[in-house]
Amino acid sequence: SRGTWWVRWGRGVGTACPLANFAPHFFDNGAGSTNGNMALFSLPEDTPVGSHVYTLNGTDPEGDPVSYHISFNPSARSVFSVDPNLGNITLIEELDREREDEIEAIISISDGLNLVAEKVTILVTDANDEAPRFIQEPYVVQVPEDTPSGSSIARVRAVDRDTGSAGSVTYFLKNPHPTEFSVDRHSGVLRLRAGAILDFEKARAHFVTVVAKDGGGKLRGADVVLSATTVVTVNVEDVQDMGPVFVGTPYYGYVYEDTLLGSEVLTVVAMDGDRGKPNRVLYSLVNGSDGAFEINETSGAISVMQSPSQLRREVYELHVQVTEVSSAGTPAAQAMVPVTIRIVDLNNHPPTFYGESGPQNRFELSMYEHPPQGEILRGLKITVNDSDQGANAKFNLRLVGPGASSVVPQTVLNEAQVTIIVENSAAIDFEKSKVLTFKLLAIEVNTPEKFSSTADVVIQLLDTNDNVPKFTSHYYVTRIPENAPGGSNVLAVTAVDPDSGPWGEVKYSIYGSGADLFLIHPSSGIIYTQPWASLDAEATARYNFYVKAEDMEGRYSLAEVFITLLDVNDHYPQFGKSVQEKTMVLGTPVKIEATDQGAEEPNNLVDYSITHAEPANVFDINAHTGEIWLKNSIRSLDALHNITPNGDRTWSLEVQAKDRGSPSFSTTALLKIDIVDTEMLSRSPMAAFLMQTKDNPMKAVGVLAGIMAIIVAITVLISTATFWRNKKSNKVQPVRRVLRKRPSPAPRSVRIEWLKFRRTKAADKFVLREAPPNENCNNNSRGSTPAPQAPAPPPPPSPAPSVGQAPWTVPTVSGSLAPQQPRQPSPKPRAVAKRKAVGSPVQSALVSELRQKFEKKNLHSKAYF
C-alpha cells in the first residue's frame, strides 16, 4: 500500500504526496498525566535514581509499530533514558533543584519512515533537602556587664535554599537551662533577656547555642524538618559595679575559758568584687560587741578585749562592715557580714574537708601557668569544718607545697570556705612542673589533742609562651686555622627554649663588629665563614661578636662568641740587614737578631746557626739567643792572628735564622765582625765607650745629650742664685762677665798654680805610666806652668814617625784609626818585638784627641769662674 507518494506530518507542517503515509504522533493527555508527550510534566528533586517516572505514548495512523527516543543538549547532562519500544522513561542522574530547576529534552516518535520530534521542558520541583546554613561565622561579641536588659547584643543569620515553607528559617536557643539571653525567632537578633543582668565576677564569658530551623517539607515521601546550630560567644567586660565581698562566710568564732586577753579570735577577709582593679578595703565593727571585741581595720582580725570570765553572754552576734576606699581616697561601696562568737570548751571532732558531694580529701583543677598574683583559684570549692564549739573548733589552715600559693583564711573557727590565692606566679611554671601538688593541712590551735586533717590539691598546668631561649653558655670560644677556606664550619651554638610547640622553636642570628666574615644557620646554630672570607692571623688574630637566639614572639637572649685564628707558618725570619757589622770585645759576645712575623709560637721562635766560616773553628753561636763568641781556646789577639791564614783583619760569617714552624723557613745574612782587645779598653774607658757604641750610635748621642743637659742645669742654677743675690742687695747687675785688673801679680801666680794643678790632675787620667812623656804628642810637660789660654783647635795629625818608632794605632783586627803609613821593609824579629814593647794601644790618635779636648774644656771652665 505504500508507494512513492507519502505524507510526513510534523507539528504544524505537512507535505502531500500521491500515496500518503501519515506520520506518527504523541498523545497529549494534559498536565498530571504520566503518559503521553510529557506536556507540563514536573518531577520532585528527591526522586530516586532508577525510578520509572513517565511513559511516552503515541500512535501511527497506518497502525505501523512506533519507537521512542529522547535526547539532550550536548552541553547538558543526560538525566533520563527511554525504552524505545515501550516508551518508559527512567531517571538515571540525581536531581538537584537548587542547581538545576528545569530540564530541556527532545522526545521523538518514529514509525520507521517518518520521525516526529518535540522539545519539552521538565520542571524540577523542590524537596526539603537543604538545611539552613549560618553565614558570617564565628559569632564573638564583647558586652559590658552593665548592659541594660532587653538590649540587642548580636544578630545571627542563616539561609535555606529550599523554596516555600522548606526555605523559611526560624531561630531559637538550644540551651536546656534558663539563660540570660533570648533570640527573635524571625530576625535572629540576640538580646539580653528582660530582667537578666550580666556579671563579670560570676561569668566572664557566655556561650549561647542558637538553632536555625526551616519550615519543614517532603523529602523522599516523608515530612522532614532540617536545622543547623551555631555558638555565639559573649565576652563580658568588667565595670566598677560590685561592692566588697567577704570570703569564707559564714564566720564563726570561739572564745575559750582560758583565752588570754587580746587574743585573736578569727579573721574576716573581704575583697573588692571587681577583679579588674580592686580597691583597698577597711574593716569596722558596727554593733553587737558591747566592748568585748575589737577588729583590726586593715587585716580584719577580731580580738577579744575582755577576760572570758567577764563575758556575760554565751553567744555574741557581731556585725562587721567592710568599706571600699576608692583611688581618690573617698569611701565607696560597703558590705556587712554577721560574725558569731561562742563561748564553749569541748573538743571531740577533728577538722574535716568537704567538697560539693560531701567529705573529700582530694581536689583537682586545670589552669594556665603564671596566673596573676593575688588571683583566686575559683575552680576549687573546698569547705573545712570542725564540729566542736569554742576554742576546740579553732584551727589553722596551712598550704604545704611549692610555696606558690597561700590559703585564706589561715585561722578558722568552726567552719569556713577555703580559698587558695596565688602568691608566687613565677613558681607556677609549666616547664618546671606540669603538675603542682599541695597539701592542705588543718591543725587545731589551742587544744591538747591537736586534731588535724589533710587534703591533696592537684593542679594540672597548661603551657604559655613565658620563656626566653637560653644559650648553653654565655660565651663560646673556639679556634680555627687561618688558612681555613671560605664556608668552613667554625662552631655550633645551642639555645634551648623550654616552651612547648612552636613557642619552643629557636631562630639564630649574629651581629657585631667582628661578625662581618661569618654567617650562622638560622635553625641549626652552626657558625661558618663567609664564602669569600680570607683569614689572616697576622692581621687579625681574634674575632668576637654576639649571637642572638629568638623565639617566634621576639623573646631573645644573647651570647658572645670568641674566635681565635690558629697561626700557620707562612713567614720567613727576617734580619734587620742582609749584611751586618759587629764589633766584638775580646771575651764578650756579640748578638744577632732576626724576627719572624708569625702570630704565635713555635712559628715565631727562631734558632740561629753558623752555616759558613773560614776557618770554622773560631766562633760559636747560641742557637736560641743568637749570641756569637770566640771559642774558649782563643783568649788574645795574638792567638787569633796565629790561626788567621792570610792575616785578615775582618771576619765574615754566614749566619742562618730558622723558625720552628712546620714547614720550617730560614734566612741567611752576612755578618762582619771586628775584634777589640780587652786590655786597651780596660786602660782607656773613653775608647771602650766609643767601641761599645760603635754599633749603636744613638747610645753615644744619648750620653752626650745627658752631659749637655747637666751643664745647662748647672748654668741655670748659677744664674738663679746670682739673680736672687742681686735682688736682695737692691742692685740690678748686668748678666755679663766683667774682667778686672788684678792689683798685684802674687794672686795671679797663685791662680795660675791652681789652674795648673787642676789641669794637670785632669790630664793625668790619660797619662800612660810606662810610656815616654811625649808619646801622645802633647807639648805640655809636667814641670811647666803656662798661663791660661783660650781653647785651641785640635792639633793637626802628627808627621810620620821615624823608622825606629811604631805607628799610632788602636789594636783591632779590622784596622787602625791612624792614617795609613807606607809599608816599611819587614824589620828583624828583634826590632818587631822592640816596637811592640814601645808602642802601647792607648797611645792612639783617638785617645790623644779626647784628652786635649777635655783639658781645653777644663781650662775654659776655670777661666769663666
C-alpha positions, 0 to 999 in steps of 0.5 A: 500500500505504500508507494512513492507518494507519502505524507510526513506530518510534523507539528504544524507542517505537512507535505502531500504526496500521491500515496500518503503515509501519515506520520506518527504522533504523541498523545497529549493527555494534559498536565498530571498525566504520566503518559503521553508527550510529557506536556507540563510534566514536573518531577520532585528533586528527591526522586530516586535514581532508577525510578520509572517516572513517565511513559511516552505514548503515541500512535501511527495512523497506518497502525505501523509499530512506533519507537521512542527516543529522547535526547539532550543538549550536548552541553547538558547532562543526560538525566533520563533514558527511554525504552524505545519500544515501550516508551518508559522513561527512567531517571538515571542522574540525581536531581538537584533543584537548587542547581538545576530547576528545569530540564530541556529534552527532545522526545521523538516518535518514529514509525520507521519512515517518518520521525516526529520530534518535540522539545519539552521542558521538565520542571524540577520541583523542590524537596526539603533537602537543604538545611539552613546554613549560618553565614558570617561565622564565628559569632564573638561579641564583647558586652559590658556587664552593665548592659541594660536588659532587653538590649540587642547584643548580636544578630545571627543569620542563616539561609535555606535554599529550599523554596516555600515553607522548606526555605523559611528559617526560624531561630531559637536557643538550644540551651536546656537551662534558663539563660540570660539571653533570648533570640527573635525567632524571625530576625535572629537578633540576640538580646539580653533577656528582660530582667537578666543582668550580666556579671563579670565576677560570676561569668566572664564569658557566655556561650549561647547555642542558637538553632536555625530551623526551616519550615519543614517539607517532603523529602523522599515521601516523608515530612522532614524538618532540617536545622543547623546550630551555631555558638555565639560567644559573649565576652563580658567586660568588667565595670566598677559595679560590685561592692566588697565581698567577704570570703569564707562566710559564714564566720564563726568564732570561739572564745575559750575559758582560758583565752588570754586577753587580746587574743585573736579570735578569727579573721574576716577577709573581704575583697573588692568584687571587681577583679579588674582593679580592686580597691583597698578595703577597711574593716569596722565593727558596727554593733553587737560587741558591747566592748568585748571585741575589737577588729583590726581595720586593715587585716580584719582580725577580731580580738577579744578585749575582755577576760572570758570570765567577764563575758556575760553572754554565751553567744555574741552576734557581731556585725562587721562592715567592710568599706571600699576606699576608692583611688581618690581616697573617698569611701565607696561601696560597703558590705556587712557580714554577721560574725558569731562568737561562742563561748564553749570548751569541748573538743571531740571532732577533728577538722574535716574537708568537704567538697560539693558531694560531701567529705573529700580529701582530694581536689583537682583543677586545670589552669594556665601557668603564671596566673596573676598574683593575688588571683583566686583559684575559683575552680576549687570549692573546698569547705573545712569544718570542725564540729566542736564549739569554742576554742576546740573548733579553732584551727589553722589552715596551712598550704604545704607545697611549692610555696606558690600559693597561700590559703585564706583564711589561715585561722578558722573557727568552726567552719569556713570556705577555703580559698587558695590565692596565688602568691608566687606566679613565677613558681607556677611554671609549666616547664618546671612542673606540669603538675603542682601538688599541695597539701592542705593541712588543718591543725587545731590551735589551742587544744591538747589533742591537736586534731588535724586533717589533710587534703591533696590539691592537684593542679594540672598546668597548661603551657604559655609562651613565658620563656626566653631561649637560653644559650648553653653558655654565655660565651663560646670560644673556639679556634680555627686555622687561618688558612681555613677556606671560605664556608668552613664550619667554625662552631655550633651554638645551642639555645634551648627554649623550654616552651612547648610547640612552636613557642619552643622553636629557636631562630639564630642570628649574629651581629657585631663588629667582628661578625662581618666574615661569618654567617650562622644557620638560622635553625641549626646554630652552626657558625661558618665563614663567609664564602669569600672570607680570607683569614689572616692571623697576622692581621687579625688574630681574634674575632668576637661578636654576639649571637642572638637566639629568638623565639617566634614572639621576639623573646631573645637572649644573647651570647658572645662568641670568641674566635681565635685564628690558629697561626700557620707558618707562612713567614720567613725570619727576617734580619734587620740587614742582609749584611751586618757589622759587629764589633766584638770585645775580646771575651764578650759576645756579640748578638744577632737578631732576626724576627719572624712575623708569625702570630704565635709560637713555635712559628715565631721562635727562631734558632740561629746557626753558623752555616759558613766560616773560614776557618770554622773553628773560631766562633760559636753561636747560641742557637736560641739567643743568637749570641756569637763568641770566640771559642774558649781556646782563643783568649788574645789577639795574638792567638787569633792572628796565629790561626788567621791564614792570610792575616785578615783583619775582618771576619765574615760569617754566614749566619742562618735564622730558622723558625720552628714552624712546620714547614720550617723557613730560614734566612741567611745574612752576612755578618762582619765582625771586628775584634777589640782587645780587652786590655786597651779598653780596660786602660782607656774607658773613653775608647771602650765607650766609643767601641761599645757604641760603635754599633749603636750610635744613638747610645753615644748621642744619648750620653752626650745629650745627658752631659749637655743637659747637666751643664745647662742645669748647672748654668741655670742654677748659677744664674738663679742664685746670682739673680736672687743675690742681686735682688736682695742687695737692691742692685740690678747687675748686668748678666755679663762677665766683667774682667778686672785688673788684678792689683798685684801679680802674687794672686795671679801666680797663685791662680795660675798654680791652681789652674795648673794643678787642676789641669794637670790632675785632669790630664793625668787620667790619660797619662800612660805610666810606662810610656815616654812623656811625649808619646801622645804628642802633647807639648805640655810637660809636667814641670811647666806652668803656662798661663791660661789660654783660650781653647785651641783647635785640635792639633793637626795629625802628627808627621810620620814617625821615624823608622825606629818608632811604631805607628799610632794605632788602636789594636783591632783586627779590622784596622787602625784609626791612624792614617795609613803609613807606607809599608816599611821593609819587614824589620828583624824579629828583634826590632818587631818585638822592640816596637811592640814593647814601645808602642802601647794601644792607648797611645792612639790618635783617638785617645790623644784627641779626647784628652786635649779636648777635655783639658781645653774644656777644663781650662775654659771652665776655670777661666769663666769662674 
